[in-house]
Amino acid sequence: MADLKLVPISYASEQQVLVDKFNALPFKSKTGSFWKNTHKGEYASVKEAIKKHYLQAQNYTCPYCKQRIVVEHLGTWDAEHVIAKDENPQFMFESQNLCVSCKDCNGSKSNKEVLSRPSRTRRKFPTDPDEYKFCHPHFHDYEQHIRIVEVAGFYMPLTEKGIALIEICGLLRFVLKCGGYESVDNSVGKLIVQLGNKLMETQSPAEQVYLMTLIGSVVERGLKSAALAGLEGLTA
């Protein structure tokens, strides 16, 4: 088994009592909706502890897009269940099923399947890295599966698990944002220069092809935006 990439939360004694209370419920009585009420009442302290622990353990960095957002307000981050709680609520408080993520990655991931062999009747939490089709924050080395050309910019998959993470967490949103859809400005040119510099630095044929594809995409979208802006100027 791979070394853990995150330090799992160890619940304080009073929180562990509540976690044990939930885990003791009949299997069919556990539902994902239980989590919605943890922002108040006796389980509020458990939810707060989860967020605080993983913010520190992750150094305020999203495990999926790797953006670092240093904000103390807990509402900026989402408590993340790696295996979706709606489909597998029995793992709701399992420490290795928890982390925090940025709201965009969490929203894109939602209830998407992350298990290689999904089952609705799992009783034991899967700790084998091969059980997951994407990069698990606790069980995988992110850099072995994804190379970040620019943080919050371009993510190059190195393995099938890397491809799955990009798809599940919607990391292509950064490419679309930088593609010049909204306006034409110097940022497109700067982006092309940055990607060109990366292209000159890399010796990997796979990375060269990937970077050239990205440059072509950015240029194409930039030209489209420029054409649209020109047409608007002519008709104004």
C-alpha positions as CSV (number, residue, x, y, z in Angstrom):
1,M,0.0,0.0,0.0
2,A,1.2,3.5,-0.8
3,D,2.2,5.8,2.1
4,L,-0.5,8.1,3.2
5,K,-0.3,11.5,1.6
6,L,-2.4,13.2,4.3
7,V,-2.5,12.8,8.0
8,P,-6.0,11.6,8.7
9,I,-8.0,13.3,11.4
10,S,-8.0,11.8,14.9
11,Y,-11.2,12.8,16.6
12,A,-11.2,14.2,20.1
13,S,-12.9,11.9,22.6
14,E,-16.2,13.8,22.6
15,Q,-16.3,13.9,18.8
16,Q,-15.4,10.2,18.6
17,V,-18.5,9.4,20.7
18,L,-20.7,11.2,18.1
19,V,-18.9,9.5,15.2
20,D,-19.4,6.1,16.9
21,K,-23.0,7.0,17.5
22,F,-23.5,7.5,13.8
23,N,-21.5,4.4,12.8
24,A,-23.7,2.3,15.2
25,L,-26.9,3.2,13.3
26,P,-28.4,0.4,11.2
27,F,-26.8,0.3,7.7
28,K,-30.1,1.2,6.0
29,S,-30.6,4.2,8.4
30,K,-27.5,6.0,7.3
31,T,-28.2,8.5,4.6
32,G,-26.2,11.3,2.9
33,S,-28.8,13.9,4.1
34,F,-27.5,13.4,7.6
35,W,-24.5,15.6,6.7
36,K,-26.7,18.6,5.8
37,N,-27.6,19.0,9.5
38,T,-24.1,18.8,10.8
39,H,-23.7,22.6,10.6
40,K,-25.7,22.9,13.7
41,G,-26.5,20.9,16.8
42,E,-24.2,18.3,18.4
43,Y,-22.4,17.4,15.2
44,A,-21.4,21.0,14.4
45,S,-18.1,20.5,16.4
46,V,-17.3,17.4,14.4
47,K,-17.7,19.2,11.1
48,E,-15.7,22.2,12.3
49,A,-12.9,19.9,13.5
50,I,-12.8,18.1,10.1
51,K,-12.4,21.4,8.2
52,K,-9.8,22.8,10.6
53,H,-7.7,19.6,10.6
54,Y,-7.6,19.2,6.9
55,L,-7.0,22.9,6.1
56,Q,-3.8,22.6,8.2
57,A,-2.9,19.2,6.9
58,Q,-3.3,20.3,3.3
59,N,-1.6,23.7,3.9
60,Y,-4.7,25.5,2.6
61,T,-4.3,23.7,-0.8
62,C,-7.0,22.0,-2.7
63,P,-6.0,18.3,-3.3
64,Y,-7.5,18.3,-6.8
65,C,-6.5,21.6,-8.5
66,K,-3.7,22.5,-6.1
67,Q,-4.8,26.1,-5.7
68,R,-3.6,27.5,-2.3
69,I,-6.3,29.7,-0.8
70,V,-5.2,31.1,2.6
71,V,-8.5,32.1,4.1
72,E,-9.5,31.5,7.7
73,H,-13.2,31.6,7.1
74,L,-14.3,27.9,7.0
75,G,-17.1,28.7,4.6
76,T,-14.6,29.3,1.8
77,W,-13.8,25.6,1.8
78,D,-15.9,22.5,1.4
79,A,-15.5,19.5,3.6
80,E,-15.0,16.8,0.9
81,H,-16.0,13.2,0.9
82,V,-13.8,11.4,-1.5
83,I,-16.4,8.6,-1.9
84,A,-19.6,10.5,-2.2
85,K,-21.6,10.5,1.0
86,D,-25.0,10.3,-0.9
87,E,-24.0,7.0,-2.5
88,N,-22.0,5.6,0.4
89,P,-23.1,7.4,3.6
90,Q,-21.5,4.6,5.8
91,F,-18.1,6.3,5.1
92,M,-19.4,9.8,6.2
93,F,-16.9,10.2,9.1
94,E,-14.2,7.8,7.9
95,S,-11.0,9.9,8.3
96,Q,-9.4,8.6,5.1
97,N,-12.5,9.5,3.1
98,L,-12.2,13.1,4.2
99,C,-10.3,16.2,3.2
100,V,-11.2,19.8,2.2
101,S,-11.5,21.1,-1.4
102,C,-12.2,24.3,-3.2
103,K,-15.8,24.9,-4.0
104,D,-15.3,24.6,-7.8
105,C,-13.6,21.2,-7.6
106,N,-16.2,20.0,-5.0
107,G,-19.1,21.2,-7.2
108,S,-17.7,19.6,-10.3
109,K,-16.9,16.3,-8.5
110,S,-20.3,16.2,-6.8
111,N,-21.5,12.6,-6.7
112,K,-19.3,11.3,-9.5
113,E,-18.1,7.7,-9.2
114,V,-14.5,7.5,-8.0
115,L,-14.3,3.7,-7.4
116,S,-12.9,1.3,-10.0
117,R,-15.5,-1.3,-9.0
118,P,-18.4,0.6,-7.5
119,S,-20.8,-1.2,-5.2
120,R,-23.7,0.2,-3.2
121,T,-23.4,-2.4,-0.5
122,R,-19.8,-1.8,0.7
123,R,-19.4,-2.2,4.5
124,K,-15.6,-1.8,4.6
125,F,-13.9,1.3,3.5
126,P,-11.5,0.6,0.6
127,T,-7.9,1.5,1.4
128,D,-6.2,-0.2,-1.6
129,P,-5.1,2.6,-4.0
130,D,-6.1,0.4,-7.0
131,E,-9.7,0.5,-5.8
132,Y,-9.9,4.1,-7.0
133,K,-10.0,5.3,-10.6
134,F,-8.6,8.8,-9.8
135,C,-5.9,10.3,-7.6
136,H,-7.0,9.8,-4.0
137,P,-5.7,12.6,-1.7
138,H,-4.7,10.0,1.0
139,F,-3.4,7.1,-1.1
140,H,-1.7,8.6,-4.3
141,D,1.2,10.8,-5.1
142,Y,-0.4,13.6,-7.2
143,E,2.8,14.3,-9.1
144,Q,3.0,10.8,-10.4
145,H,-0.4,11.2,-12.1
146,I,-0.6,14.9,-13.1
147,R,2.0,17.5,-14.1
148,I,0.8,21.1,-13.5
149,V,2.1,23.3,-16.3
150,E,0.9,26.3,-14.4
151,V,-1.1,26.1,-11.1
152,A,-4.7,26.9,-11.9
153,G,-3.8,26.8,-15.5
154,F,-3.0,23.6,-17.3
155,Y,-3.0,20.1,-16.0
156,M,-1.2,17.4,-18.0
157,P,-2.4,13.8,-17.1
158,L,0.4,11.3,-16.8
159,T,-1.7,8.2,-16.0
160,E,-5.3,7.0,-16.4
161,K,-5.9,8.1,-12.8
162,G,-4.7,11.6,-13.7
163,I,-7.1,11.7,-16.7
164,A,-9.9,10.6,-14.4
165,L,-9.1,13.3,-11.8
166,I,-9.1,16.0,-14.5
167,E,-12.5,14.8,-15.8
168,I,-14.1,14.2,-12.4
169,C,-13.0,17.5,-10.8
170,G,-13.5,19.7,-13.9
171,L,-9.9,20.9,-14.2
172,L,-10.4,21.8,-17.9
173,R,-12.3,24.8,-16.6
174,F,-8.9,26.6,-16.3
175,V,-8.1,26.0,-19.9
176,L,-11.4,27.4,-21.0
177,K,-11.0,30.4,-18.8
178,C,-7.6,31.2,-20.2
179,G,-8.7,30.5,-23.8
180,G,-9.8,34.1,-24.4
181,Y,-13.6,33.5,-24.6
182,E,-14.6,36.6,-22.7
183,S,-12.3,39.3,-24.0
184,V,-9.2,40.0,-26.0
185,D,-6.3,41.5,-23.9
186,N,-2.6,41.1,-23.3
187,S,-3.3,38.0,-21.1
188,V,-3.7,35.8,-24.1
189,G,-0.3,36.9,-25.5
190,K,1.4,36.4,-22.1
191,L,-0.1,33.0,-21.8
192,I,1.2,31.9,-25.2
193,V,4.7,33.2,-24.2
194,Q,4.6,31.3,-20.9
195,L,3.5,28.1,-22.7
196,G,6.2,28.6,-25.3
197,N,8.8,28.9,-22.6
198,K,7.6,25.6,-21.0
199,L,7.7,24.0,-24.5
200,M,11.4,25.0,-24.9
201,E,12.3,23.7,-21.4
202,T,10.7,20.2,-21.7
203,Q,12.5,17.2,-23.1
204,S,9.5,14.9,-22.9
205,P,7.8,14.2,-26.3
206,A,4.5,13.7,-24.6
207,E,4.7,17.0,-22.8
208,Q,5.8,18.7,-26.1
209,V,2.7,17.4,-27.9
210,Y,0.5,18.4,-25.0
211,L,1.9,21.9,-24.8
212,M,1.7,22.5,-28.5
213,T,-1.9,21.4,-28.4
214,L,-2.6,23.9,-25.7
215,I,-0.8,26.7,-27.5
216,G,-2.9,26.0,-30.6
217,S,-6.1,26.0,-28.6
218,V,-5.3,29.3,-26.9
219,V,-4.3,30.9,-30.3
220,E,-7.5,29.6,-31.9
221,R,-9.7,30.9,-29.2
222,G,-7.8,34.2,-29.0
223,L,-8.3,34.7,-32.8
224,K,-12.0,34.0,-32.5
225,S,-12.4,36.5,-29.7
226,A,-10.4,39.1,-31.7
227,A,-12.7,38.5,-34.7
228,L,-15.8,38.9,-32.6
229,A,-14.4,42.1,-31.0
230,G,-13.6,43.5,-34.5
231,L,-17.1,42.8,-35.8
232,E,-18.6,44.5,-32.8
233,G,-16.4,47.5,-33.5
234,L,-17.6,47.7,-37.1
235,T,-21.3,47.5,-36.1
236,A,-21.1,49.9,-33.2
